[in-house]
Amino acid sequence: MPNCIKQNKAAYLFYHNQYKKMKKFTSGILLIAALMLGNNVQAQTLDEILNNHITAMGGKEKLLALTTVKMDGNLNVQGTDVSVINTRKHMVGLRVDISVMGTENYQLITPEKGWVFMPIQGQSAPEEMAADQFKVGQNTLDLQGPFLNYKEKGHSIELAGTEKIEGNDCFKLKVTYKNGNQTDFYINSKTWFVDKSSTKITVNGESIDAATSFSNYKQNADGYWFPYSTTSARGDLNFDKIETNIKVEDSIFKAN
């Protein structure tokens, strides 16, 4: 075999072996980087996650100053537009007004009771809300959210690992409220906003997971952060106006 061919073959084998070594080395580096990234996500403590979330939402002092919220939006249900106004007063009441097909409907929740009046469904008078629905709604009266001073409020929170939500790494937090309701929250590890929540409710005697996705976070005129878009089994709800710390009369939370 001529020397030139031997030399070329030797050079080929040398560079081929070097390439295989480099590929193996690079794969190892990528694996280590991936493991480090995973460890960085997992390494966050519960307190760090909660603090980051509270900071992203405006900070403790700002949240403590939140007294009322009024949200005007539109719910799209199977192609039908439904006008929705959600009004809350901290630990006093929640009222959801629903205008659809020429009827005015509402749901009310106070710390003690919940009421539903849906003429669109043939109701002629307000009826007391189902116990499971009331439990879930009762917890939304806290405008500060479940994470701020959760121990003082009587809630417990467990860090249950991480999950991918719409391609984003999220911390899964299991919240058990003082009233016994349990809800899972998924906090985005980059934005620190809640991307999704899921809670068990009973419908027609059957326990189901009621999930809601949150997106389009923006600051309102007062500097408070809210998800202006939510998606649930009911449909897509988009808010075009969110007001905070406005005057809200207690009387609107009484069934009539």
NUSENU-773443 format. One line per field, with one value per residue (C-alpha): chain; z, y, x. Coordinates in nm, 3 decimals, padded with zeros to 5 digits, always signed. Each point is the difference from the previous one (the first is absolute). Layout:
! residues N
chain = (A:...)
zz = (Z:...)
yy = (Y:...)
xx = (X:...)
//
This chain:
! residues 256
chain = (A:A:A:A:A:A:A:A:A:A:A:A:A:A:A:A:A:A:A:A:A:A:A:A:A:A:A:A:A:A:A:A:A:A:A:A:A:A:A:A:A:A:A:A:A:A:A:A:A:A:A:A:A:A:A:A:A:A:A:A:A:A:A:A:A:A:A:A:A:A:A:A:A:A:A:A:A:A:A:A:A:A:A:A:A:A:A:A:A:A:A:A:A:A:A:A:A:A:A:A:A:A:A:A:A:A:A:A:A:A:A:A:A:A:A:A:A:A:A:A:A:A:A:A:A:A:A:A:A:A:A:A:A:A:A:A:A:A:A:A:A:A:A:A:A:A:A:A:A:A:A:A:A:A:A:A:A:A:A:A:A:A:A:A:A:A:A:A:A:A:A:A:A:A:A:A:A:A:A:A:A:A:A:A:A:A:A:A:A:A:A:A:A:A:A:A:A:A:A:A:A:A:A:A:A:A:A:A:A:A:A:A:A:A:A:A:A:A:A:A:A:A:A:A:A:A:A:A:A:A:A:A:A:A:A:A:A:A:A:A:A:A:A:A:A:A:A:A:A:A:A:A:A:A:A:A)
zz = (+00.000:-00.098:+00.286:-00.097:+00.037:+00.333:+00.122:-00.111:+00.166:+00.321:-00.004:-00.060:+00.291:+00.226:-00.074:+00.010:+00.346:+00.112:-00.130:+00.192:+00.317:-00.044:-00.070:+00.314:+00.200:-00.132:+00.077:+00.352:+00.044:-00.127:+00.237:+00.295:-00.099:-00.023:+00.340:+00.147:-00.146:+00.149:+00.335:-00.011:-00.044:+00.270:+00.240:+00.067:+00.347:+00.063:+00.173:-00.293:-00.251:+00.201:+00.050:-00.372:-00.089:+00.248:-00.131:-00.361:+00.097:+00.137:+00.343:+00.344:+00.089:-00.327:+00.031:+00.358:-00.126:-00.249:+00.121:-00.305:-00.356:-00.286:-00.323:-00.322:-00.266:-00.263:+00.020:-00.325:+00.042:-00.315:-00.217:+00.222:+00.164:+00.364:+00.189:+00.341:+00.285:+00.298:+00.313:+00.321:+00.333:+00.222:+00.239:-00.045:-00.322:-00.361:-00.264:-00.356:-00.233:-00.322:-00.288:-00.269:-00.252:+00.157:+00.355:+00.307:+00.215:+00.303:+00.253:+00.352:+00.262:+00.350:+00.283:+00.121:-00.309:-00.377:-00.229:-00.366:-00.211:-00.363:-00.187:-00.315:+00.158:+00.101:+00.357:+00.133:+00.333:+00.149:+00.128:+00.249:-00.165:+00.009:+00.288:-00.217:-00.223:+00.306:+00.153:-00.313:-00.040:+00.368:-00.035:-00.279:+00.250:+00.112:-00.248:+00.131:-00.130:+00.188:+00.015:+00.195:+00.378:-00.072:+00.340:+00.186:-00.219:+00.099:-00.341:-00.069:-00.313:-00.134:-00.278:-00.221:-00.260:-00.347:-00.312:-00.355:-00.071:-00.366:-00.031:+00.309:+00.315:+00.290:+00.370:+00.118:+00.333:+00.183:+00.208:+00.267:+00.110:+00.349:-00.118:-00.129:-00.372:-00.183:-00.308:-00.201:-00.130:-00.270:+00.030:-00.301:+00.094:-00.222:+00.039:+00.348:-00.103:+00.042:-00.337:+00.111:+00.293:+00.053:+00.271:+00.061:-00.003:+00.002:-00.294:+00.000:+00.267:-00.196:+00.105:-00.283:-00.039:-00.088:-00.166:-00.100:-00.206:+00.045:-00.257:-00.135:+00.331:+00.005:+00.251:+00.041:+00.053:+00.370:-00.068:+00.103:-00.209:-00.128:-00.263:-00.255:-00.166:+00.153:-00.153:+00.170:-00.082:-00.016:-00.285:-00.062:+00.222:-00.098:+00.212:-00.164:+00.320:+00.357:+00.270:+00.351:+00.334:-00.121:+00.218:+00.021:+00.213:+00.222:-00.110:-00.341:+00.169:+00.119:-00.195:-00.122)
yy = (+00.000:+00.338:+00.222:+00.283:-00.233:-00.128:+00.356:+00.106:-00.304:+00.067:+00.364:-00.100:-00.245:+00.259:+00.274:-00.247:-00.114:+00.360:+00.085:-00.292:+00.109:+00.361:-00.105:-00.216:+00.284:+00.253:-00.233:-00.038:+00.377:+00.044:-00.270:+00.165:+00.339:-00.151:-00.163:+00.326:+00.185:-00.259:+00.029:+00.378:-00.029:-00.264:+00.178:+00.284:-00.021:+00.059:+00.331:+00.118:-00.089:+00.179:+00.307:+00.016:-00.030:+00.269:+00.231:-00.060:+00.090:+00.337:-00.080:-00.065:+00.360:+00.063:-00.318:+00.085:+00.334:-00.166:+00.042:-00.036:-00.133:+00.044:-00.191:+00.057:-00.264:-00.226:-00.378:-00.192:-00.316:-00.212:+00.309:+00.197:+00.318:+00.046:+00.326:-00.062:+00.245:-00.139:+00.221:-00.090:+00.171:-00.141:-00.260:+00.158:-00.136:-00.112:+00.080:-00.129:+00.165:-00.191:+00.155:-00.248:-00.023:+00.287:-00.141:+00.139:-00.275:+00.006:-00.203:+00.127:-00.120:+00.135:-00.154:-00.175:-00.094:-00.016:+00.070:-00.066:+00.172:-00.119:+00.096:-00.131:-00.346:+00.054:+00.117:+00.240:+00.074:-00.018:-00.344:-00.093:-00.101:-00.363:-00.066:-00.090:+00.303:+00.223:-00.138:+00.081:+00.345:+00.085:-00.013:+00.263:+00.261:+00.038:+00.256:-00.049:-00.358:-00.324:+00.037:+00.323:-00.074:-00.343:-00.147:+00.283:-00.060:-00.367:-00.142:-00.258:-00.016:-00.288:+00.021:-00.299:+00.018:+00.153:-00.047:+00.132:+00.231:+00.109:-00.071:+00.204:-00.139:+00.057:-00.073:-00.197:+00.120:-00.194:+00.242:-00.123:+00.289:+00.051:-00.105:-00.332:+00.077:-00.119:+00.172:-00.057:+00.309:-00.003:+00.292:+00.083:-00.029:+00.300:+00.249:-00.118:+00.047:-00.274:-00.176:-00.244:-00.112:-00.320:-00.086:-00.292:+00.073:-00.223:+00.025:-00.217:-00.219:-00.051:+00.140:+00.180:+00.216:+00.356:+00.157:+00.362:+00.136:+00.360:+00.217:+00.352:+00.143:+00.380:+00.283:+00.204:+00.378:-00.041:-00.224:-00.331:-00.310:-00.215:-00.272:+00.170:-00.335:-00.329:-00.330:-00.261:-00.255:+00.291:+00.166:+00.282:+00.304:+00.323:+00.314:+00.340:+00.207:-00.071:+00.264:-00.019:+00.172:+00.159:+00.053:-00.311:-00.007:-00.305:-00.007:-00.147:-00.328:-00.065:-00.223:+00.174)
xx = (+00.000:+00.149:+00.117:-00.240:-00.301:+00.130:+00.049:-00.350:-00.156:+00.188:-00.105:-00.363:+00.004:+00.166:-00.256:-00.291:+00.104:+00.048:-00.348:-00.155:+00.179:-00.109:-00.362:+00.001:+00.155:-00.253:-00.291:+00.133:+00.020:-00.358:-00.123:+00.173:-00.147:-00.347:+00.039:+00.126:-00.300:-00.233:+00.174:-00.030:-00.376:-00.032:+00.235:-00.243:-00.152:-00.368:+00.070:+00.214:-00.271:-00.269:+00.218:+00.081:-00.367:-00.107:+00.272:-00.111:-00.357:+00.114:+00.135:-00.145:-00.084:-00.182:-00.205:-00.093:-00.137:-00.237:-00.360:-00.226:+00.020:-00.247:+00.064:-00.198:+00.031:-00.146:-00.044:-00.020:-00.208:-00.029:-00.006:-00.237:+00.131:-00.095:+00.062:+00.158:+00.065:+00.190:-00.005:+00.183:+00.048:+00.272:-00.151:-00.345:-00.145:+00.021:-00.262:+00.008:-00.253:-00.071:-00.193:-00.104:-00.282:-00.194:+00.015:+00.182:+00.150:+00.229:+00.195:+00.072:+00.245:+00.057:+00.204:-00.318:-00.206:-00.019:-00.296:-00.078:-00.265:-00.007:-00.319:+00.172:-00.038:-00.360:+00.053:-00.263:+00.172:+00.353:+00.105:+00.271:+00.326:+00.119:+00.241:+00.303:-00.045:-00.034:+00.321:+00.199:-00.155:+00.038:+00.379:-00.004:-00.122:+00.362:+00.133:+00.354:-00.004:+00.068:+00.379:+00.043:+00.014:-00.150:+00.089:-00.175:-00.306:-00.012:+00.099:+00.271:+00.216:+00.210:+00.260:-00.085:+00.279:-00.008:-00.210:-00.004:-00.295:-00.021:+00.373:+00.095:+00.163:-00.237:+00.014:-00.301:-00.135:-00.273:-00.206:-00.238:-00.219:-00.130:-00.348:+00.135:-00.003:+00.310:+00.140:+00.318:+00.178:+00.268:+00.244:+00.217:+00.369:+00.092:-00.286:-00.111:-00.362:-00.260:-00.043:-00.269:-00.213:-00.195:-00.250:-00.233:-00.372:-00.308:-00.238:-00.311:+00.156:+00.323:+00.339:+00.180:+00.311:-00.098:+00.303:+00.058:+00.290:+00.115:+00.178:+00.047:+00.121:-00.002:+00.009:-00.315:-00.007:+00.083:+00.299:-00.159:+00.073:-00.287:-00.046:-00.222:-00.080:-00.115:-00.104:-00.216:-00.270:-00.246:+00.190:+00.247:-00.042:+00.175:-00.003:+00.028:-00.018:+00.114:-00.048:+00.142:-00.064:-00.323:-00.306:-00.219:-00.314:-00.055:-00.365:+00.086:+00.092:-00.356:-00.237:-00.314)
//
